[in-house]
Amino acid sequence: MTSVIPEQVLYSIGFRKFRMWIIQYQSCAFLFLFLILLLIIGYPEGAWAKRVPSPCKIKYPSDANVEWECRRLRKGETLENLFGDRWIDVARFNRIDRRHAYPGVSIKAPKRLEEIENFTPMPEYYEPAESEAKFILIDLSEQFLGAYEYGRLVFSVPVATGEKGNETPSGEFRITAFNSRHKSSLYFIEKTDTPYPMHYGLRFHISKSGVAYWIHGRDIPGYPASHGCIGLYDEEMQKKYYKYPKDPALEDAKTLFEWVISPLKDDKKFHLLKDGPKLKIIGHAPEG
């Protein structure tokens, strides 16, 4: 037995399907136009910042000593025009360089800038180093390095150590080689075939599998980001390869390198270093 569906019912069903198709088409068309608009006017503030950890999300033990608030950088804002001659202190407090402090990124903004003047979380005196003419202490939990002479801190700098899955080894080591123009044999500057520059390199460990670990200049993005090496500020390198910043000011990698090899002179070649400074790496890198 069969039944016949009235013609007006078929028409009604067809109209509803057609109407749903129009609604779906309009939604897709709106989305397409929205994406085109983004390409024309650019992404809204913060869109790119979601792709990387925010320095505000990285927790260091010394954060408790400074009152700060999370501040998102807006279009046209830089560390320099926000914090004046204190911008270096703010950069060190955030363990970030100027190339990574761009609009959309959120940073820790101290409520009282005087609290981070010459900021360092490293101890002024380190007893285990009191018999060493030169000694390096790296605290992974603070992402900071301290250089000591007979136990007394002579300078300290922020670092970027190994990311999750590529952790920097902890323990006791010694600087065994140096090369101010060292470059990676494994990694490249993004979107190029140029080996990643590891300027002012100081080798401190070779793993059982033959992987060498260095302290060297690199990008400092505000969170652990290396493949195991220990990175320091090197805006000279960033200007050469990334064309920014225009006026390099942060050159911690060079400072540490010259301190380690002194009184030797740098000829920009690889050299083994006999009885180099001892190095101790403690703590665990923070996760963001």
N, C-alpha and C positions, 0 to 999 in steps of 0.2 A: 504494500500500500504506500502511495506517495502523496505528498502534499505540495501545494503550489504556494510559494512566497509571494505575497502581493508586490506589485511593481513599485509602489510607493515606499515599501519597507526596504527593498533593495536600494532605492535611491537614497534613502535616509542613511543606510549603512555606508554607502559609497561616499556620501557627503562628509560623514564623520571621519572616515579614513583620510579623505582629502584634506580635511581641516587639520588633523593631527600631523599630516605631512608638512603642511604649511607652517605649523608651529615649530616643528623640529627644524625645518629649513631656516626659519627666522633665527632660532637659537644658534645654529651653526654659523649663519651669516654674521650674527652679532659677535660671536667669538672670533671669527676670522678678522672682522674689522677692528676688534679690540687688539689683536696681536699685531696687525699692521700699524695701529696707532702707537703701540709700544716701541716698535722699531723706529718710528719717525721721531717721537719725542723722548725716547729713552725710558729705561726702567725706573719705577718709583724708588725713592730712597729706601735703602735697606734690602732691596730685592737680591742683590748680589751678596750682601753680608750674610744671608742665610746659608750660603754654600760653604762657609768656613766658620770655625769656632770663634765666638766673640771673646775678646780679652776679659770682658765682664764675667764670663762663665768659668774662667780659669781661676782656681782658688789656690793662693799661696799662704803659708803660715803667717808671713809678715803683714798680710792684709789687715789683720786685726789691730795693727798699730797705727793705721791711718784711716780717718773717716773719709769715705768717698761715695760718689753716686755714679750710676751708669749713665753715660751721655752719648747719644748717637750723633755722629758727625753729619752735618748738613751740607748741602751744596755750597761750595765756596769756602768751607771751613777747613783750616789746617791746624796742626799743633802749634805752629808759629803764631798765627793770628788769633788763636784762642788763649794761649798761655804766655805769649810774649817771650821774654828771656828765660822763662822757666820751662820752655817746651822740652828741653833735654831731660829734665827731671821727670816730667810726665811720661816721656817716651820710655825711660828706664823703668819707671814704676809699672808700666804696662808691658814691658819686655817687647816693644814693637818699634819698627823703623818707620820713617816718614812715607815710604812707598806703599806701606800697608795700612796707613792711617788715612783712608779715603772716605768720601761721603757714603754713608750707609753703615759704616763700621761703628760699633759701640765700644767705648773705652771707659776705663775707670778714671773719673775726674775727681781729684782730691778737693775737699771742701776748703782746706787751708793749705795752700801751696808750700808754705814754710815747713810743713811737716815732712815733705819729701825732698827738701834741699839736699843735694849730693846723696840721693837715695842709695842705700845698700842694706840688704838683710844679712850680710855676712858679718861674722864676729870680728871685732877690732883686734882681738888677740886670739891666736889658735895655738894652744900649748904643744900639740904634737909636732908643730913645725918650728919650735924654738931653736933647734940646733941646725936648721937648714937655711943656707944663704938665700935660696929661692925655693918656694913651695907653692903649688897650686891646689886649691880646694874648690870643688864644684858640688853644689847642692842641687840635685835634680828637683827636689820638692819646691825649691825657690826659683829654679831656672836662673841661677846666678853663679858667677865665678869670682873667687877672691885670690889675689896674688899676695904672697907673704914673704917677708924677709925676716928671718930669725923670729918667726911667730907673730910679727906685727903686720897688719894689713896695709899694703902700700897703694893698691887700687883694686876696684871691683867693677864687674861689667855684667850686664844681662846676657843670657845665652838662649839658644834654641836647640834642644837636644832631640833624641830620637822619638818619633811618633809611635803610637801603639802598633805593635807588630815589628817595629824596627828599633827596639829600645837601645839606648846607650848603655854599655856595660858599666857596672859599678865595681868598686874595689880600689886597689892600690896599683899605680902604674908609674912610668917614667917617660919623659919626652926623649925619644930615641932618634928622631930625624926632623929636618926642617926643609922647607922649600917655599919661598914667598910667592912663587908663581905656579904652584901646584894646580892640577885640574883633574876632574873626575874621569875615570876610565869607564864608568857605568852609566852616568846620568848626564842629561843635556839641558841647556836653557830651553824652556818651553817653546814649542813651535819652531825650533831651529835644530841644526845638526852640530851646534857649537857645544863642546864639552863644558859641563858646568864648572866655572872657575872656583877654585878653593884657595884663594890667595892667602898668603901669610900662614901657610899650613904648618902645623906642628903634630907629628905623628906620635901617638902614645900607646897604641896597642895593635897587634896583629892576631886575629883569631886563629883557632886550629884549622879552620877551612881556608885560611889565607886572606881573609878580609881585613884591610887596614882601616883603622879608626884615627881620625885627625881632629884637631881643633883648627878652625879656619874661618875666614870671612864668608858670610852668606846673607841671605834674606832673613830678617827677624820679624815674623808675622804676628807675634803675641801669643804663641802657643807652641808646644813641642811639634816640630815639623820635619826633622831631618830623617835620614835613613840610618842614623846611629852615630854620626859624627856630632861634634859640638860646634855650633855656629855662633859667631860674634858679629857685631856691627861692622860693615864695610861699605860705606856709601860711595867711596871712590870706585869700587867695582860696580856698584849699581848704576852710577852715572855712565860708566863706560858701556855697559851692556844693555841697560834699560833706559838710558837718557834721563834718569831722575834719581836723586834730586839735583837741581842745577848747581848748588853750592854744597859739596860734601862737607859734613861736620863731624859725623860719628865714625871714628876709625879705630875702634877698640881692638880689632884683629891685628892691626899694625902695631899698636901700643904693646900688646901682649907679646907679639912676635919679637920685637926689638928688645924687650926686657928679658925674654928667655935666652936669646942667642948672644946677647952682650957678654963679653967685649968683641965677639966675632962680627965680621962685616957681612952684609948680605950681597951676594953676587947673582941672586935670582936663579940659583941652581939647587939641585937636590944634594943634601949632605946628611950623613949620619952624625949624630950628636952623642959624644961620649960623656957619661955622667951628667945627663940633662936633669932639670928639676924634677923632683918627685911630684906626682899628681894623685890626689885622692878624690874619688867620686862617691858621694853618699846620697841617701834618700831615694825617693821614687817620683818619677815625673807625674805631674797632675794631669787629669783628664778633663776635657771640656765637653 
